[in-house]
Amino acid sequence: RHQMSHDSGKRFECENCVKVFTDPSNLQRHIRSQHVGARAHACPRAHVCPDCGKTFATSSGLKQHKHIHSTVKPFICEVCH
């Protein structure tokens, strides 16, 4: 997924901040949740990252997120390594 951020294909930029997305639906979800104040869904976010406090609706979302805090990096980006 990270490699797609370096792809010269279509990029969908948020007009309100510096975020860029490779998928238009992800941009729309970002705008709704970050800039309009409306949540993408009403599920409670009971799973909290102990490192940064970010919350997730599912334990799998938290598990995937926790990799960004890890010093173990199993994949190396050929562009920005």
PyMOL Python script that loads the backbone (N, CA, C, O; Angstrom):
from pymol import cmd

cmd.read_pdbstr("""\
ATOM      1  N   ARG A   1       0.829  -1.195   0.000  1.00  0.00           N
ATOM      2  CA  ARG A   1       0.000   0.000   0.000  1.00  0.00           C
ATOM      3  C   ARG A   1       0.872   1.257   0.000  1.00  0.00           C
ATOM      4  O   ARG A   1       0.566   2.221  -0.701  1.00  0.00           O
ATOM      5  N   HIS A   2       1.945   1.254   0.773  1.00  0.00           N
ATOM      6  CA  HIS A   2       2.824   2.427   0.815  1.00  0.00           C
ATOM      7  C   HIS A   2       3.404   2.730  -0.562  1.00  0.00           C
ATOM      8  O   HIS A   2       3.515   3.895  -0.944  1.00  0.00           O
ATOM      9  N   GLN A   3       3.773   1.695  -1.307  1.00  0.00           N
ATOM     10  CA  GLN A   3       4.391   1.887  -2.618  1.00  0.00           C
ATOM     11  C   GLN A   3       3.476   2.703  -3.529  1.00  0.00           C
ATOM     12  O   GLN A   3       3.958   3.465  -4.368  1.00  0.00           O
ATOM     13  N   MET A   4       2.148   2.547  -3.369  1.00  0.00           N
ATOM     14  CA  MET A   4       1.198   3.298  -4.191  1.00  0.00           C
ATOM     15  C   MET A   4       1.335   4.800  -3.980  1.00  0.00           C
ATOM     16  O   MET A   4       0.976   5.582  -4.860  1.00  0.00           O
ATOM     17  N   SER A   5       1.847   5.213  -2.826  1.00  0.00           N
ATOM     18  CA  SER A   5       1.998   6.649  -2.576  1.00  0.00           C
ATOM     19  C   SER A   5       3.084   7.264  -3.448  1.00  0.00           C
ATOM     20  O   SER A   5       3.127   8.483  -3.618  1.00  0.00           O
ATOM     21  N   HIS A   6       3.958   6.433  -4.000  1.00  0.00           N
ATOM     22  CA  HIS A   6       5.013   6.922  -4.883  1.00  0.00           C
ATOM     23  C   HIS A   6       4.652   6.749  -6.351  1.00  0.00           C
ATOM     24  O   HIS A   6       5.371   7.220  -7.231  1.00  0.00           O
ATOM     25  N   ASP A   7       3.552   6.081  -6.612  1.00  0.00           N
ATOM     26  CA  ASP A   7       3.119   5.825  -7.978  1.00  0.00           C
ATOM     27  C   ASP A   7       2.712   7.141  -8.634  1.00  0.00           C
ATOM     28  O   ASP A   7       2.148   8.023  -7.987  1.00  0.00           O
ATOM     29  N   SER A   8       3.001   7.258  -9.906  1.00  0.00           N
ATOM     30  CA  SER A   8       2.655   8.494 -10.616  1.00  0.00           C
ATOM     31  C   SER A   8       1.208   8.477 -11.102  1.00  0.00           C
ATOM     32  O   SER A   8       0.801   9.351 -11.867  1.00  0.00           O
ATOM     33  N   GLY A   9       0.440   7.502 -10.669  1.00  0.00           N
ATOM     34  CA  GLY A   9      -0.961   7.408 -11.059  1.00  0.00           C
ATOM     35  C   GLY A   9      -1.795   8.497 -10.419  1.00  0.00           C
ATOM     36  O   GLY A   9      -1.265   9.494  -9.929  1.00  0.00           O
ATOM     37  N   LYS A  10      -3.102   8.301 -10.425  1.00  0.00           N
ATOM     38  CA  LYS A  10      -4.011   9.306  -9.874  1.00  0.00           C
ATOM     39  C   LYS A  10      -3.780   9.499  -8.388  1.00  0.00           C
ATOM     40  O   LYS A  10      -3.607   8.540  -7.637  1.00  0.00           O
ATOM     41  N   ARG A  11      -3.782  10.748  -7.985  1.00  0.00           N
ATOM     42  CA  ARG A  11      -3.644  11.098  -6.580  1.00  0.00           C
ATOM     43  C   ARG A  11      -4.778  12.052  -6.236  1.00  0.00           C
ATOM     44  O   ARG A  11      -5.077  12.973  -6.996  1.00  0.00           O
ATOM     45  N   PHE A  12      -5.393  11.832  -5.113  1.00  0.00           N
ATOM     46  CA  PHE A  12      -6.534  12.628  -4.689  1.00  0.00           C
ATOM     47  C   PHE A  12      -6.115  13.433  -3.466  1.00  0.00           C
ATOM     48  O   PHE A  12      -5.916  12.879  -2.385  1.00  0.00           O
ATOM     49  N   GLU A  13      -5.984  14.748  -3.646  1.00  0.00           N
ATOM     50  CA  GLU A  13      -5.469  15.619  -2.601  1.00  0.00           C
ATOM     51  C   GLU A  13      -6.592  16.304  -1.841  1.00  0.00           C
ATOM     52  O   GLU A  13      -7.577  16.750  -2.429  1.00  0.00           O
ATOM     53  N   CYS A  14      -6.430  16.381  -0.534  1.00  0.00           N
ATOM     54  CA  CYS A  14      -7.372  17.097   0.311  1.00  0.00           C
ATOM     55  C   CYS A  14      -7.107  18.591   0.158  1.00  0.00           C
ATOM     56  O   CYS A  14      -5.966  19.036   0.279  1.00  0.00           O
ATOM     57  N   GLU A  15      -8.143  19.357  -0.105  1.00  0.00           N
ATOM     58  CA  GLU A  15      -7.998  20.803  -0.277  1.00  0.00           C
ATOM     59  C   GLU A  15      -7.820  21.528   1.053  1.00  0.00           C
ATOM     60  O   GLU A  15      -7.462  22.706   1.076  1.00  0.00           O
ATOM     61  N   ASN A  16      -8.070  20.826   2.165  1.00  0.00           N
ATOM     62  CA  ASN A  16      -7.999  21.450   3.483  1.00  0.00           C
ATOM     63  C   ASN A  16      -6.681  21.224   4.212  1.00  0.00           C
ATOM     64  O   ASN A  16      -6.355  21.950   5.151  1.00  0.00           O
ATOM     65  N   CYS A  17      -5.925  20.223   3.785  1.00  0.00           N
ATOM     66  CA  CYS A  17      -4.654  19.925   4.445  1.00  0.00           C
ATOM     67  C   CYS A  17      -3.710  19.272   3.434  1.00  0.00           C
ATOM     68  O   CYS A  17      -3.998  19.266   2.237  1.00  0.00           O
ATOM     69  N   VAL A  18      -2.625  18.741   3.886  1.00  0.00           N
ATOM     70  CA  VAL A  18      -1.610  18.209   2.972  1.00  0.00           C
ATOM     71  C   VAL A  18      -1.785  16.730   2.644  1.00  0.00           C
ATOM     72  O   VAL A  18      -0.942  16.168   1.945  1.00  0.00           O
ATOM     73  N   LYS A  19      -2.837  16.082   3.115  1.00  0.00           N
ATOM     74  CA  LYS A  19      -3.014  14.647   2.900  1.00  0.00           C
ATOM     75  C   LYS A  19      -3.319  14.341   1.440  1.00  0.00           C
ATOM     76  O   LYS A  19      -4.045  15.075   0.770  1.00  0.00           O
ATOM     77  N   VAL A  20      -2.744  13.233   0.961  1.00  0.00           N
ATOM     78  CA  VAL A  20      -2.956  12.763  -0.404  1.00  0.00           C
ATOM     79  C   VAL A  20      -3.378  11.304  -0.337  1.00  0.00           C
ATOM     80  O   VAL A  20      -2.831  10.527   0.446  1.00  0.00           O
ATOM     81  N   PHE A  21      -4.352  10.935  -1.160  1.00  0.00           N
ATOM     82  CA  PHE A  21      -4.880   9.576  -1.164  1.00  0.00           C
ATOM     83  C   PHE A  21      -4.830   9.000  -2.564  1.00  0.00           C
ATOM     84  O   PHE A  21      -4.906   9.734  -3.549  1.00  0.00           O
ATOM     85  N   THR A  22      -4.703   7.683  -2.651  1.00  0.00           N
ATOM     86  CA  THR A  22      -4.684   7.009  -3.949  1.00  0.00           C
ATOM     87  C   THR A  22      -6.073   6.548  -4.347  1.00  0.00           C
ATOM     88  O   THR A  22      -6.283   6.100  -5.474  1.00  0.00           O
ATOM     89  N   ASP A  23      -7.012   6.652  -3.437  1.00  0.00           N
ATOM     90  CA  ASP A  23      -8.375   6.197  -3.688  1.00  0.00           C
ATOM     91  C   ASP A  23      -9.347   7.323  -3.327  1.00  0.00           C
ATOM     92  O   ASP A  23      -9.240   7.890  -2.240  1.00  0.00           O
ATOM     93  N   PRO A  24     -10.285   7.658  -4.203  1.00  0.00           N
ATOM     94  CA  PRO A  24     -11.196   8.776  -3.916  1.00  0.00           C
ATOM     95  C   PRO A  24     -12.097   8.531  -2.711  1.00  0.00           C
ATOM     96  O   PRO A  24     -12.470   9.480  -2.021  1.00  0.00           O
ATOM     97  N   SER A  25     -12.454   7.276  -2.447  1.00  0.00           N
ATOM     98  CA  SER A  25     -13.318   7.007  -1.294  1.00  0.00           C
ATOM     99  C   SER A  25     -12.571   7.264   0.015  1.00  0.00           C
ATOM    100  O   SER A  25     -13.176   7.689   1.000  1.00  0.00           O
ATOM    101  N   ASN A  26     -11.275   7.012   0.031  1.00  0.00           N
ATOM    102  CA  ASN A  26     -10.485   7.316   1.230  1.00  0.00           C
ATOM    103  C   ASN A  26     -10.394   8.821   1.456  1.00  0.00           C
ATOM    104  O   ASN A  26     -10.412   9.277   2.599  1.00  0.00           O
ATOM    105  N   LEU A  27     -10.295   9.589   0.386  1.00  0.00           N
ATOM    106  CA  LEU A  27     -10.297  11.047   0.510  1.00  0.00           C
ATOM    107  C   LEU A  27     -11.625  11.524   1.079  1.00  0.00           C
ATOM    108  O   LEU A  27     -11.643  12.363   1.979  1.00  0.00           O
ATOM    109  N   GLN A  28     -12.730  11.006   0.572  1.00  0.00           N
ATOM    110  CA  GLN A  28     -14.046  11.424   1.053  1.00  0.00           C
ATOM    111  C   GLN A  28     -14.229  11.083   2.530  1.00  0.00           C
ATOM    112  O   GLN A  28     -14.749  11.895   3.294  1.00  0.00           O
ATOM    113  N   ARG A  29     -13.800   9.880   2.935  1.00  0.00           N
ATOM    114  CA  ARG A  29     -13.901   9.480   4.341  1.00  0.00           C
ATOM    115  C   ARG A  29     -13.044  10.409   5.208  1.00  0.00           C
ATOM    116  O   ARG A  29     -13.465  10.802   6.296  1.00  0.00           O
ATOM    117  N   HIS A  30     -11.854  10.759   4.734  1.00  0.00           N
ATOM    118  CA  HIS A  30     -10.972  11.683   5.451  1.00  0.00           C
ATOM    119  C   HIS A  30     -11.645  13.041   5.638  1.00  0.00           C
ATOM    120  O   HIS A  30     -11.636  13.592   6.738  1.00  0.00           O
ATOM    121  N   ILE A  31     -12.224  13.576   4.575  1.00  0.00           N
ATOM    122  CA  ILE A  31     -12.873  14.891   4.653  1.00  0.00           C
ATOM    123  C   ILE A  31     -14.030  14.862   5.643  1.00  0.00           C
ATOM    124  O   ILE A  31     -14.170  15.765   6.467  1.00  0.00           O
ATOM    125  N   ARG A  32     -14.862  13.817   5.562  1.00  0.00           N
ATOM    126  CA  ARG A  32     -16.001  13.707   6.481  1.00  0.00           C
ATOM    127  C   ARG A  32     -15.554  13.609   7.932  1.00  0.00           C
ATOM    128  O   ARG A  32     -16.155  14.228   8.809  1.00  0.00           O
ATOM    129  N   SER A  33     -14.509  12.841   8.190  1.00  0.00           N
ATOM    130  CA  SER A  33     -14.113  12.610   9.580  1.00  0.00           C
ATOM    131  C   SER A  33     -13.204  13.701  10.139  1.00  0.00           C
ATOM    132  O   SER A  33     -13.220  13.949  11.345  1.00  0.00           O
ATOM    133  N   GLN A  34     -12.416  14.357   9.295  1.00  0.00           N
ATOM    134  CA  GLN A  34     -11.441  15.324   9.789  1.00  0.00           C
ATOM    135  C   GLN A  34     -11.833  16.782   9.607  1.00  0.00           C
ATOM    136  O   GLN A  34     -11.406  17.636  10.385  1.00  0.00           O
ATOM    137  N   HIS A  35     -12.633  17.081   8.601  1.00  0.00           N
ATOM    138  CA  HIS A  35     -12.896  18.484   8.285  1.00  0.00           C
ATOM    139  C   HIS A  35     -14.361  18.897   8.401  1.00  0.00           C
ATOM    140  O   HIS A  35     -14.654  20.086   8.524  1.00  0.00           O
ATOM    141  N   VAL A  36     -15.267  17.956   8.365  1.00  0.00           N
ATOM    142  CA  VAL A  36     -16.679  18.307   8.441  1.00  0.00           C
ATOM    143  C   VAL A  36     -17.213  18.060   9.842  1.00  0.00           C
ATOM    144  O   VAL A  36     -18.218  18.646  10.243  1.00  0.00           O
ATOM    145  N   GLY A  37     -16.544  17.199  10.578  1.00  0.00           N
ATOM    146  CA  GLY A  37     -16.986  16.902  11.930  1.00  0.00           C
ATOM    147  C   GLY A  37     -17.898  15.698  12.005  1.00  0.00           C
ATOM    148  O   GLY A  37     -18.199  15.213  13.096  1.00  0.00           O
ATOM    149  N   ALA A  38     -18.339  15.213  10.863  1.00  0.00           N
ATOM    150  CA  ALA A  38     -19.187  14.024  10.850  1.00  0.00           C
ATOM    151  C   ALA A  38     -18.302  12.789  10.861  1.00  0.00           C
ATOM    152  O   ALA A  38     -17.298  12.738  10.151  1.00  0.00           O
ATOM    153  N   ARG A  39     -18.657  11.821  11.638  1.00  0.00           N
ATOM    154  CA  ARG A  39     -17.900  10.576  11.684  1.00  0.00           C
ATOM    155  C   ARG A  39     -18.309   9.699  10.519  1.00  0.00           C
ATOM    156  O   ARG A  39     -19.451   9.757  10.063  1.00  0.00           O
ATOM    157  N   ALA A  40     -17.391   8.895  10.043  1.00  0.00           N
ATOM    158  CA  ALA A  40     -17.671   7.984   8.935  1.00  0.00           C
ATOM    159  C   ALA A  40     -18.702   6.942   9.343  1.00  0.00           C
ATOM    160  O   ALA A  40     -19.451   6.457   8.495  1.00  0.00           O
ATOM    161  N   HIS A  41     -18.755   6.592  10.612  1.00  0.00           N
ATOM    162  CA  HIS A  41     -19.748   5.657  11.137  1.00  0.00           C
ATOM    163  C   HIS A  41     -19.901   5.919  12.624  1.00  0.00           C
ATOM    164  O   HIS A  41     -19.101   6.638  13.222  1.00  0.00           O
ATOM    165  N   ALA A  42     -20.921   5.338  13.213  1.00  0.00           N
ATOM    166  CA  ALA A  42     -21.227   5.648  14.602  1.00  0.00           C
ATOM    167  C   ALA A  42     -20.683   4.623  15.593  1.00  0.00           C
ATOM    168  O   ALA A  42     -21.032   4.674  16.773  1.00  0.00           O
ATOM    169  N   CYS A  43     -19.843   3.701  15.149  1.00  0.00           N
ATOM    170  CA  CYS A  43     -19.299   2.688  16.049  1.00  0.00           C
ATOM    171  C   CYS A  43     -18.422   3.350  17.110  1.00  0.00           C
ATOM    172  O   CYS A  43     -17.652   4.262  16.808  1.00  0.00           O
ATOM    173  N   PRO A  44     -18.542   2.888  18.343  1.00  0.00           N
ATOM    174  CA  PRO A  44     -17.656   3.439  19.371  1.00  0.00           C
ATOM    175  C   PRO A  44     -16.214   3.021  19.100  1.00  0.00           C
ATOM    176  O   PRO A  44     -15.956   1.926  18.600  1.00  0.00           O
ATOM    177  N   ARG A  45     -15.305   3.885  19.429  1.00  0.00           N
ATOM    178  CA  ARG A  45     -13.888   3.594  19.189  1.00  0.00           C
ATOM    179  C   ARG A  45     -13.251   3.227  20.526  1.00  0.00           C
ATOM    180  O   ARG A  45     -12.669   4.065  21.215  1.00  0.00           O
ATOM    181  N   ALA A  46     -13.379   1.952  20.869  1.00  0.00           N
ATOM    182  CA  ALA A  46     -12.953   1.481  22.181  1.00  0.00           C
ATOM    183  C   ALA A  46     -11.512   0.994  22.222  1.00  0.00           C
ATOM    184  O   ALA A  46     -11.000   0.691  23.300  1.00  0.00           O
ATOM    185  N   HIS A  47     -10.853   0.911  21.084  1.00  0.00           N
ATOM    186  CA  HIS A  47      -9.492   0.386  21.029  1.00  0.00           C
ATOM    187  C   HIS A  47      -8.521   1.560  20.895  1.00  0.00           C
ATOM    188  O   HIS A  47      -8.471   2.222  19.858  1.00  0.00           O
ATOM    189  N   VAL A  48      -7.759   1.806  21.944  1.00  0.00           N
ATOM    190  CA  VAL A  48      -6.885   2.978  22.014  1.00  0.00           C
ATOM    191  C   VAL A  48      -5.423   2.549  21.912  1.00  0.00           C
ATOM    192  O   VAL A  48      -4.995   1.617  22.593  1.00  0.00           O
ATOM    193  N   CYS A  49      -4.671   3.225  21.069  1.00  0.00           N
ATOM    194  CA  CYS A  49      -3.239   2.959  20.937  1.00  0.00           C
ATOM    195  C   CYS A  49      -2.536   3.474  22.196  1.00  0.00           C
ATOM    196  O   CYS A  49      -2.669   4.648  22.542  1.00  0.00           O
ATOM    197  N   PRO A  50      -1.794   2.607  22.879  1.00  0.00           N
ATOM    198  CA  PRO A  50      -1.110   3.051  24.098  1.00  0.00           C
ATOM    199  C   PRO A  50       0.067   3.992  23.824  1.00  0.00           C
ATOM    200  O   PRO A  50       0.546   4.669  24.734  1.00  0.00           O
ATOM    201  N   ASP A  51       0.529   4.035  22.577  1.00  0.00           N
ATOM    202  CA  ASP A  51       1.674   4.881  22.241  1.00  0.00           C
ATOM    203  C   ASP A  51       1.289   6.309  21.878  1.00  0.00           C
ATOM    204  O   ASP A  51       1.977   7.254  22.265  1.00  0.00           O
ATOM    205  N   CYS A  52       0.182   6.474  21.128  1.00  0.00           N
ATOM    206  CA  CYS A  52      -0.161   7.824  20.665  1.00  0.00           C
ATOM    207  C   CYS A  52      -1.584   8.257  21.010  1.00  0.00           C
ATOM    208  O   CYS A  52      -1.928   9.427  20.836  1.00  0.00           O
ATOM    209  N   GLY A  53      -2.413   7.339  21.493  1.00  0.00           N
ATOM    210  CA  GLY A  53      -3.770   7.695  21.880  1.00  0.00           C
ATOM    211  C   GLY A  53      -4.796   7.643  20.767  1.00  0.00           C
ATOM    212  O   GLY A  53      -5.977   7.885  21.015  1.00  0.00           O
ATOM    213  N   LYS A  54      -4.379   7.333  19.540  1.00  0.00           N
ATOM    214  CA  LYS A  54      -5.325   7.239  18.432  1.00  0.00           C
ATOM    215  C   LYS A  54      -6.298   6.102  18.714  1.00  0.00           C
ATOM    216  O   LYS A  54      -5.905   5.062  19.244  1.00  0.00           O
ATOM    217  N   THR A  55      -7.570   6.298  18.361  1.00  0.00           N
ATOM    218  CA  THR A  55      -8.586   5.294  18.661  1.00  0.00           C
ATOM    219  C   THR A  55      -9.071   4.589  17.405  1.00  0.00           C
ATOM    220  O   THR A  55      -9.037   5.139  16.304  1.00  0.00           O
ATOM    221  N   PHE A  56      -9.523   3.354  17.601  1.00  0.00           N
ATOM    222  CA  PHE A  56      -9.981   2.520  16.497  1.00  0.00           C
ATOM    223  C   PHE A  56     -11.252   1.793  16.898  1.00  0.00           C
ATOM    224  O   PHE A  56     -11.447   1.460  18.067  1.00  0.00           O
ATOM    225  N   ALA A  57     -12.112   1.552  15.922  1.00  0.00           N
ATOM    226  CA  ALA A  57     -13.369   0.851  16.170  1.00  0.00           C
ATOM    227  C   ALA A  57     -13.148  -0.646  16.325  1.00  0.00           C
ATOM    228  O   ALA A  57     -13.959  -1.330  16.950  1.00  0.00           O
ATOM    229  N   THR A  58     -12.062  -1.163  15.764  1.00  0.00           N
ATOM    230  CA  THR A  58     -11.807  -2.602  15.825  1.00  0.00           C
ATOM    231  C   THR A  58     -10.407  -2.878  16.368  1.00  0.00           C
ATOM    232  O   THR A  58      -9.500  -2.053  16.259  1.00  0.00           O
ATOM    233  N   SER A  59     -10.265  -4.055  16.950  1.00  0.00           N
ATOM    234  CA  SER A  59      -8.943  -4.449  17.444  1.00  0.00           C
ATOM    235  C   SER A  59      -7.982  -4.682  16.285  1.00  0.00           C
ATOM    236  O   SER A  59      -6.778  -4.461  16.418  1.00  0.00           O
ATOM    237  N   SER A  60      -8.514  -5.128  15.143  1.00  0.00           N
ATOM    238  CA  SER A  60      -7.642  -5.348  13.984  1.00  0.00           C
ATOM    239  C   SER A  60      -7.107  -4.020  13.448  1.00  0.00           C
ATOM    240  O   SER A  60      -5.970  -3.957  12.979  1.00  0.00           O
ATOM    241  N   GLY A  61      -7.905  -2.972  13.512  1.00  0.00           N
ATOM    242  CA  GLY A  61      -7.439  -1.650  13.098  1.00  0.00           C
ATOM    243  C   GLY A  61      -6.309  -1.163  13.993  1.00  0.00           C
ATOM    244  O   GLY A  61      -5.320  -0.606  13.516  1.00  0.00           O
ATOM    245  N   LEU A  62      -6.466  -1.379  15.293  1.00  0.00           N
ATOM    246  CA  LEU A  62      -5.411  -1.006  16.239  1.00  0.00           C
ATOM    247  C   LEU A  62      -4.156  -1.834  15.993  1.00  0.00           C
ATOM    248  O   LEU A  62      -3.045  -1.303  16.009  1.00  0.00           O
ATOM    249  N   LYS A  63      -4.330  -3.130  15.766  1.00  0.00           N
ATOM    250  CA  LYS A  63      -3.180  -4.012  15.528  1.00  0.00           C
ATOM    251  C   LYS A  63      -2.398  -3.562  14.294  1.00  0.00           C
ATOM    252  O   LYS A  63      -1.168  -3.523  14.318  1.00  0.00           O
ATOM    253  N   GLN A  64      -3.104  -3.226  13.225  1.00  0.00           N
ATOM    254  CA  GLN A  64      -2.443  -2.763  12.003  1.00  0.00           C
ATOM    255  C   GLN A  64      -1.721  -1.436  12.255  1.00  0.00           C
ATOM    256  O   GLN A  64      -0.598  -1.243  11.790  1.00  0.00           O
ATOM    257  N   HIS A  65      -2.356  -0.533  12.980  1.00  0.00           N
ATOM    258  CA  HIS A  65      -1.777   0.775  13.279  1.00  0.00           C
ATOM    259  C   HIS A  65      -0.502   0.667  14.108  1.00  0.00           C
ATOM    260  O   HIS A  65       0.447   1.419  13.884  1.00  0.00           O
ATOM    261  N   LYS A  66      -0.471  -0.261  15.065  1.00  0.00           N
ATOM    262  CA  LYS A  66       0.658  -0.365  15.990  1.00  0.00           C
ATOM    263  C   LYS A  66       1.980  -0.628  15.280  1.00  0.00           C
ATOM    264  O   LYS A  66       3.042  -0.396  15.857  1.00  0.00           O
ATOM    265  N   HIS A  67       1.935  -1.105  14.046  1.00  0.00           N
ATOM    266  CA  HIS A  67       3.163  -1.345  13.291  1.00  0.00           C
ATOM    267  C   HIS A  67       3.936  -0.046  13.031  1.00  0.00           C
ATOM    268  O   HIS A  67       5.157  -0.083  12.879  1.00  0.00           O
ATOM    269  N   ILE A  68       3.251   1.093  12.978  1.00  0.00           N
ATOM    270  CA  ILE A  68       3.971   2.345  12.705  1.00  0.00           C
ATOM    271  C   ILE A  68       4.874   2.747  13.866  1.00  0.00           C
ATOM    272  O   ILE A  68       5.825   3.506  13.682  1.00  0.00           O
ATOM    273  N   HIS A  69       4.580   2.239  15.059  1.00  0.00           N
ATOM    274  CA  HIS A  69       5.390   2.560  16.228  1.00  0.00           C
ATOM    275  C   HIS A  69       6.542   1.572  16.420  1.00  0.00           C
ATOM    276  O   HIS A  69       7.427   1.808  17.243  1.00  0.00           O
ATOM    277  N   SER A  70       6.538   0.491  15.681  1.00  0.00           N
ATOM    278  CA  SER A  70       7.540  -0.561  15.834  1.00  0.00           C
ATOM    279  C   SER A  70       8.862  -0.165  15.183  1.00  0.00           C
ATOM    280  O   SER A  70       8.884   0.530  14.166  1.00  0.00           O
ATOM    281  N   THR A  71       9.947  -0.609  15.775  1.00  0.00           N
ATOM    282  CA  THR A  71      11.259  -0.384  15.167  1.00  0.00           C
ATOM    283  C   THR A  71      11.570  -1.451  14.127  1.00  0.00           C
ATOM    284  O   THR A  71      12.512  -1.305  13.349  1.00  0.00           O
ATOM    285  N   VAL A  72      10.783  -2.522  14.110  1.00  0.00           N
ATOM    286  CA  VAL A  72      10.961  -3.588  13.127  1.00  0.00           C
ATOM    287  C   VAL A  72      10.269  -3.164  11.841  1.00  0.00           C
ATOM    288  O   VAL A  72       9.056  -2.952  11.827  1.00  0.00           O
ATOM    289  N   LYS A  73      11.016  -3.043  10.783  1.00  0.00           N
ATOM    290  CA  LYS A  73      10.478  -2.637   9.487  1.00  0.00           C
ATOM    291  C   LYS A  73      10.776  -3.744   8.475  1.00  0.00           C
ATOM    292  O   LYS A  73      11.848  -3.746   7.871  1.00  0.00           O
ATOM    293  N   PRO A  74       9.841  -4.692   8.278  1.00  0.00           N
ATOM    294  CA  PRO A  74      10.109  -5.841   7.411  1.00  0.00           C
ATOM    295  C   PRO A  74      10.170  -5.504   5.923  1.00  0.00           C
ATOM    296  O   PRO A  74      10.709  -6.282   5.136  1.00  0.00           O
ATOM    297  N   PHE A  75       9.630  -4.369   5.537  1.00  0.00           N
ATOM    298  CA  PHE A  75       9.623  -3.989   4.129  1.00  0.00           C
ATOM    299  C   PHE A  75      10.376  -2.674   3.958  1.00  0.00           C
ATOM    300  O   PHE A  75      10.230  -1.758   4.766  1.00  0.00           O
ATOM    301  N   ILE A  76      11.168  -2.590   2.917  1.00  0.00           N
ATOM    302  CA  ILE A  76      11.931  -1.374   2.644  1.00  0.00           C
ATOM    303  C   ILE A  76      11.388  -0.725   1.377  1.00  0.00           C
ATOM    304  O   ILE A  76      11.285  -1.372   0.335  1.00  0.00           O
ATOM    305  N   CYS A  77      11.045   0.546   1.470  1.00  0.00           N
ATOM    306  CA  CYS A  77      10.558   1.285   0.309  1.00  0.00           C
ATOM    307  C   CYS A  77      11.749   1.599  -0.592  1.00  0.00           C
ATOM    308  O   CYS A  77      12.747   2.158  -0.137  1.00  0.00           O
ATOM    309  N   GLU A  78      11.642   1.244  -1.851  1.00  0.00           N
ATOM    310  CA  GLU A  78      12.724   1.483  -2.810  1.00  0.00           C
ATOM    311  C   GLU A  78      12.867   2.969  -3.157  1.00  0.00           C
ATOM    312  O   GLU A  78      13.909   3.383  -3.665  1.00  0.00           O
ATOM    313  N   VAL A  79      11.839   3.769  -2.893  1.00  0.00           N
ATOM    314  CA  VAL A  79      11.859   5.185  -3.253  1.00  0.00           C
ATOM    315  C   VAL A  79      12.393   6.052  -2.111  1.00  0.00           C
ATOM    316  O   VAL A  79      13.282   6.877  -2.322  1.00  0.00           O
ATOM    317  N   CYS A  80      11.858   5.870  -0.916  1.00  0.00           N
ATOM    318  CA  CYS A  80      12.217   6.796   0.165  1.00  0.00           C
ATOM    319  C   CYS A  80      13.057   6.174   1.272  1.00  0.00           C
ATOM    320  O   CYS A  80      13.375   6.862   2.242  1.00  0.00           O
ATOM    321  N   HIS A  81      13.426   4.916   1.168  1.00  0.00           N
ATOM    322  CA  HIS A  81      14.192   4.205   2.199  1.00  0.00           C
ATOM    323  C   HIS A  81      15.125   5.149   2.895  1.00  0.00           C
ATOM    324  O   HIS A  81      15.858   4.741   3.797  1.00  0.00           O
TER     325      HIS A  81
END
""", "prot")
cmd.dss("prot")
cmd.show_as("cartoon", "prot")
cmd.util.cbc("prot")
cmd.orient("prot")
